[in-house]
């Protein structure tokens, strides 16, 4: 144990100098350029006059963010809930009583809604690109604690041009980039605070540490599902800098962290009636009481846990919600984690080998290795994310193709970001063997430009879900909306497999279930409001559908007309 802690004795945090501050300003200026690039879809949608988004999560987040900006509240009353067994609401929303509320992502909704309430509603789609710019700056200030400044600077640039970061910064109503940015800003502020000379302005250090804690705590308000790996990574960072920490500094950081996380608990209590509940998960707090009672009454922790396990068992899926499937993990990780962004993967492998070699050299000389601690944290979060999400099959697009818009890419975004310094190390190492007459910096610039070009093509023109294709799909969705709303009365409900994102909030929506099983809930609702179906069913299918699925509920579908290529509108009626 003494040998273990002796490794910490060699830690020396570099001081913040004017030159480093100048590089931070340069990175921020470069971030402004990428803010403009990230805002491609935002500009397109704001100019359209009728914002439409490409997924149910984005649609729900935008709706409730705009509601916070306009009304200062979250949720809306929906009278059709009482007539349809709480069925009529879009995907990514749920109900609490007679109110429709979001299933999660309260951190994004509250933050964006608060900013838009001050700055204006048109700012909503630009907030994630803005935070993406700040995230690169936080990334730089964090990395100079682990790597030499040239690697930190190059890593910030490689972050800005990484296709996954770029793509989901442009699709700003998804929570993934905001979560990563909150983490990077929090880590950057904390690292900056620990490197800054205190002197007479000691209070600045504590303010920065509080803000660091707030951002890291608030990141969990944005995506609570990342809490396990983030907690382990923060512990690893704490072990690395344990010799520089003091009780007062740690207390300032913990206080900020609890404040940031407390916003989530307050929001959960206000919306769902329980600080530990959300639209995805309702935690039975009786389990915690059972365990506590077992300990208090002398049964011991082991007996108490056995007593509480029956209560906790329903929530074990919070650890591995998609189970464990080794084959699926391998196939998904190869397709989305390795092959998709190969121009980052290849140098990452080289960087890992270099990092291992440097760590081994440091440990053999009994010195603490910052490279080892960083690599350890990267491995922990990567293994966790790959196992956590890789076991399931996400089908985000109808084609089933491997595309940049797939959920794996955004769920594995923290892994991609954490690997970027390894890429920077590899580029610096490889360019040392550049031919005479060609400077090492010139070689790095050429390679980075090539990587940026590959990223640009993937993000903007990638098959099926490149940003240009997404913008075209949203224009098509607006055309469908205009035609359908001219045929469907304002009080009607539209049922569809995936098109709720097109029609909400202009019309009430509900989701189609395989085999028309939702008809049992909709038949009573038909007495109160008109109901329409929108999907790929054709006129020739009506007799079969009515006979096989709907006759038992006393209703039938009547074909109306084709809205778009292969997509049709039908009306639900009682059988006379």
N, C-alpha and C positions, 0 to 999 in steps of 0.2 A: 504493500500500500504506500509506503514511504517513497519507493521508487516511482510509483505511478504519479504521485503528486509532485515529485521533483521535476517532472516534465513541465509543469506550469511556471517554474521559477524563471525560465528563460523568456517568457512572453514580454514583448515590448511593443506597445501600440505606437505607431508613427504619429507624430504631431501634425495637426492641420496647418499647412503652410499656404502662403499666398498663391503658389503655383498650383496646388491641388484645388483651391477654391476657383482659380481661373479655369482649370479643366472642367470643374463642375458647371461653370457658366457656359462653356463650349458645348457640353453634352446637352444642357438645357436648350441652347439655341438650336442644336440639331433636332432635339425633340419637337420644337415648334414646326420644323419642316415635316416631320412624320405625323404630327397632329393633323396637318392638312391632308396628308395621304390617308390617315385613318378615318377622316371625316367624309370619305367618298359617299358612303351610303346615307349618312346623316344629311348631307346637303341634298342628295337626290330625294329623300323622303320629305324634308321640310319644303322643298320647292314644289312637291307634288300637291300640297294642300290637303291631302288625306293620308296620313301616315298609316302604312301597313307594314307588318314585320313578318319574319320568315319562320317563326316557331311559336308554339303556344306559350313557352316560358317568356319569350320576348314580349308577346302581346299582353300577357298578364302583368308583367313588370311595368310596361309602358302605361297601361291603363291606370294602375294604382299609383304610379308615380305622378301622373298628371292629376289624379284625384287629390293627392296630398298637396300638390302645387296650387290647385284651385280651391279646395275646400278644407284642407288641413286635417283630413281624416282618411281612414282606409276601410273599404268595404261598402257594399250597397245592399239595400233591401230588394229582395226578389220575390214577389207574391206567388210566382209559379212553383216555388219550392214546395209549398204546402199541398199543392195539387199533384205533384209528380214525385213524391217521396224524396225530395231534395235532389232531384236529378238534373234540373235545367240550370246548367252553368258551363262555361268554357273549360277546356282542359287547363291544368296548372292553377285552377281555382277550386275551392271547396266551400262548404257552408258551415256556419256556426249559427244554429237556430235558423232565423229567417234572413240571415245576411250572407252574402257571398264575399269571401275573403281570399287572399293569396294562400298558396300552400307553403310558401317559404320566401326566402330572399328578402326578409324585412330590412336588412342592412342597406341593400341597394335602393329599395323603394323609399325609405326614410331619408337617406342621404341625398339622393337625386331629387326627391320631391322638395326637400328643404332648400336645396340650391336653386331649383327652378322657381320656387315661391319668391325668392329674392331677385334672381337674375332674369327670369322670364321662362315661359313654357317652351319656347323654341330652343332653349339650351339643353334640354333633356338628352337628346341623342348625341350631343357633343361632350358630355361629361366624362364618359369612359375614355375617349381619345385624349382628353386633358390629363386624366389620371395616368394613362399609359405613358405620357411624356414625363410626368413626375416619377413614375416607377423606375424608368431608366436611370434617373438621377439618383434615386435611393439605392438602386443596384450598384452603382459605381461607388458610392460612399461606404456601402457595406463591404464590398469586395476588397477594398484597399486594406482591410484588416487581415485578409487571408493571402492575398497575392500582391505581386509588385504592381505599381500604379499603371504600367503599360498594359498589363493583362486586364485590370479593372476597366480602363478606358475602352479597350477593344471589346470587352464583354458587353459594355453598355450599348455600343454600336451594334453588335451582333444580336442583342435583345431586340432593338428597334426593328431590325430587318428579318427577325425570325418569322416564318410564315404563319405559325400558329398564333403567336402574339399579335401580329399584324391583322390577321383575319378576324379574330374575335375582339380586337380593339375596335374594328370597324362595325361589328355587330354588337353594339355597345349596351344593349338591354339584356344581354346574358351576363351572369354574375362572375364568370371565371376570371376575366382580366382584372376586374375591380378587386377581387379577392387577392390575386397575385400582387397587384399594385399596393394594396394596403399592407401586405406582408413586406414587400420590398421597401416601401417608405418607412415603415416601422423599424425594420432592421437597419436601414441607412441612418435614420435619426439616432438610434441607439449607439451605433458604431461611431458616428460623428461626435456624440456627447462624450463617449469614453476616450476619444482621442484629443479632445479640446482641452487646452490649458485652462484651468479654472481661474486663478488669479482673483481679482476683485469682482469679476462677473461670474461668481460661482453659481448664482441662481440660474444662469443660462443653461448650465449642464443639467440641472434638475428639471427645468422646463422641457428640454429636449428629451430627457428620459421619460417624463410623463407622457409627452406626445408619442414617443415610440411605443409605450404600452397601450395608449389609446388606439393607435392604428392597428397594432397586432390583435388587440381584443376585438376591435370592430371588424377585422377580417373574418372572425368567426360569426359575427352577426350577419355577414354577407353569405358565408358558406360554412355552416356549423359541421357539415359532414367531414370537413378536413381536420377536425380537432385532434385526432389521435396522432397523425404523423407530424402535425405542426407542433404539438406539445413535446414530442420526442426531439425534434430538431431544435426547439428553443432550449431544451435541457442540454443538448450537445453543445450549443453555442455558450450556454452558461458555464459548462465545464471548461470550455476553452479559455474563457476570460475570467475564471473564478478568482485569479490573483489580483485583478484590478477592481473587483466589486467591493463595495462597502454596504453596510446595512441601510444607510440613508438612501443611497442610490438605488439599491434593490427595492426598497420600499416605495420610492417614487415611481419606478417602473411598474411594480405590481399594482399600485393604486391606479395608474393610468389604464393598465390592462383591465382591471375590474370595472372601471368606468365604461370603457369601450364595450366590454361583454355585457355589462348591465343594461345597455340599450336594447340588446336582444331579449333579455329576460323581461324587461318592461313591456316590450312590444308583444311578446308571446302572451303575457298575462292579460294585456288589454284586448287582444284579438281572440285568443283561444281559452282564456280563463285559467291558464297554468303556465308558470314560468318555464317549465321544461317541455312544453308541448309545442307542436307546430302543425301545419296542414299535412305534413308527411307522417309525423310520429306523435303519438300521445303517450306520455310517460306516466305510468301508474306510480304515484308517489307513495302509495301504501307499501310498496316493496321496500323503500328506504326506511320507512317506519318499522317494518317487520325486522329488518336487520338490526336497527338501533335497539329495539326492545330486547332482541336476543342477547346482545352484548351487555346491556344494562342489567338484565336479570341473571347474569352469571353463566350463561351457556357457552360463552367464548365465541370468538370470531368464526371458527369453523362451523359450529352449530347454527350460529346466526345466519351465515351465508346459505346453509342447507335449507333453513326455514324460508329464506327470502327467494331462493332460486325459482320456486314455482311461480312466484310473482314476476320475476325478472326475465324468465325464459322467453316470453313473447317479444322482448326487445333485443335478443341476441343477434337478430338480423341487422341491427345497427352496426355491428362489427363487420360482418360479411353479408350485406343485403342480397348479393347475387350468388351466394354460395361459393364453391371452389371447383373449378373445372380446368385442369391442367392443359388439356388440348386447346380449349378456347383461349386461355391466357397466352399460349405460345402463338397461335394463329393471329390473334388480335394485336399482340405486341409486335410481331414481325411486320404486319401490314401497316400499322399506324405509328408504332414507336420507332421502327428501324427503317423500313423501305420508303415510306412516304417522303421524308425529308433527309434523303441520303447524304446531301451535301453538308448537313450538320452531323449526321451519324458517324461518318468516316473519321473526321477529326476528333469526335468525342472519344472513340475507341483509342486513338493515339494519345489523347490527353489523359485518359484514365491510366494507361500504362506509365506515362510520364509522372503522373501524380503518385502512383504507387512507388515508383523508383525514388522519388524525392522523399516520400514519407519514410521508406526503409532506411535511406541514408541518414535521415535525422534521428531516427530511433536507435540506429547503431552507434551514433555519436552521443546518445543520451540527451538529445535536444527535443524540445516540443515542436511538433510539425503542424503548422497551420493547414498545410495541404491535407494531412491525414484527417483532421477534424472536419474540414469541408467535404472531403470525399466520403467520410462516414455519414454525415448528414444527408448527402445526395443519394447514397445507396439506400439509406433507411426510407426516405420519402419515395424513391423510385420503386423499390420492392413493394411497399405498401400500396401505392397507387395502381401498379400493374396487377397485383393480385385482387385488390378491392374492386376495380372496374373491369378487368380483363376477363373475368369469368362469365360475363353475360354478353348476349348478342343484342346490340342496339341497331334497330333498323330505322334510321332517321330520314331516309329518302326511299321513294317507291322503287327505284332502280336496283337498290341493294349494292351499288358500286362503292368502292373505296374512295371517299372524297374528303376534302379538307374540312367540310362542314360536319363530319360525323362526331358524335358525342365523345368518342375516345380521345380525339385530338384536344378538345377543350378540357376534359377531365384530367388528361395527362400534361396539361400546360405547366404546372409547377415542376414536373420532372424535366421537361424541355428547357425551362428557364434555369434550373439548377445545374444542368449540364453545360451551359454556355461558357463558363470560365474554363472548362476543360477543352472546349473548342478553341478558345483564345490561346491557351497554353500550347496547344498543338500547332496552331498557325505560326506562333512566334518561333517554336522549335524547328518546324520544317523550313521556314524561310531563312534560317541561319545558314543553310547549305545552298542558298541561291547563288547562281553563277556570278563570276566577277563582272564588274561593270554594271551590275543591277543591284541597287540598294535593297536592304532588307525591308525597309518601310515601303518602298515601291512595290515589292512582291506582295506584302500584306494588303496593300491597297487594291492591287489587281485581283487578288483572291476574294476580298470582301465585296468588290464590285460584282464579280461573277456570282457570288452567293446571293447578293441583293437582287440581281437580275432573275435568278432562278426563283427566288421568293416572290418577286413581283408577278411573274408569269403564273405561279401556282395560286397566289391569292386572288389575282384579278381575273384570270382566264381558266382556272382549274375546271375540269370536267364536272358538269352538273351543278356545282355549288360555288364556283368562283363568284366574286363580288359583281362582276358585270352580268353574269347569268342571274344572280339573285335580284339585282335591280330590275332586269327585264321581267322576272317572275312577279315582282311586286307591282309593276305597271299592269301586267295581265290581271292580277288579282283585283286591282282597282276597276278595271273594265268589267269583270265579273260582278263586283259589288254593285256597280251602277245599274246593270241590267237586272240583277236579282231583286234589289230594293225597289225597282219600278214595278215588279210583279208581286212582291210579298208585302202585306200590310205591316205597319210599324209594330203592332202588338204581337205578331206571329213569332213562333219558335222554328228555327231551322236546324234539322238534324243531319249530321254528316260525319263521315269517318275522320277527316283531317281538315276540313275547310272552315272550322270555327274561327280560325285566325283571320279569315277573309271577311266574315260578316259581323263579327263582334267589334265594337259595341253598337253598331247600327241596328242590329237585330239580336234578339235572344237566341242562344244556341245551345245545343246538347249534342253529345257524342253518340254515334251509331255503334252498336255492339254486334259482333258476329252472330248471325242467325236472327237478327231483329229482336233480340231478347229485351231491348228497351221498350218494345211496344206495350208490354204489360204495365209500365209506368206512364206511358204517354196516352193510353186509351182514356183514362179518367181526365187527363189534362185537356183533351180535345173539346170537352164540354165548355171550357173557359177561354181558350185561345186557339187560333188557327195553327196548324202544324204542317210544315213542309219538309221534304227530304231533298238533299242535294248530294249527288254522287255519280258513280259510273253505271248505274242501272239504266237500261234502255226500255223503250215502250214494249218491246216483245217480252220483257222479263216480268211485266206487271202481273199477268195471270198466275204465273208460277209462284211469285212471291206472296201474292194475296192468298192463294190456296194453301201453300205449305206453311207460311209463317204467321200471317196476320188474321186469318179468318177466325181463329180461336179467341181473339180479343174483340171481335165485332167491328174491326176496322179494315180499311183497304187503302192502297196507294193508287192515285189517279195521275197518269203521266201528263205533264204540261208542255215542256219544250226543252230543246237543247240550249245550253247556255254557252258552252265552250266546247272545244274538240273533245268529244267523249264524255262530257260532264252534263248532267241533265237535272232538271227540276221537277219534282213531283209533289202532290198534295195528299195529305192523309185525311180520310173521311170515314165517317161511320157507315157501315153497311146498311142500306135501306131495307 
